[in-house]
Amino acid sequence: VNIIVAINKIDKPAANIEKVTQELIENGLIPEEYGGEHIFKQVSAKKNIGVQELLETVLVVAELAELKAMYNTLEEIDLLFKGVERAVRMLR
């Protein structure tokens, strides 16, 4: 399964994306841009930057990997749908 890294809070004045990326590389998470196999996305949930792209990436990776979710109870399914609805509302 591919790892998708969401580098969050990029809207903060003190955000240092390069430093975060370098620290992740030092810990073995190499982004595709550097020849690795992990997907890095920069996001700011507060300012709705990159959130749509992150969600699309998750969906594409899941589809390509043919990932399927298994739910044991109706409560788990309801919780999933509430989370998706909340994410969609954020994008509007």
Protein Blocks (a to p, Z undefined) as FASTA:
>chain_A
ZZddddehklpmklcfklmmmmmmmnopacfklopabdcddddfklogoklmmmmmmmmm
mmmnopacddfbfklmmmmmmmmmmmmmmmZZ
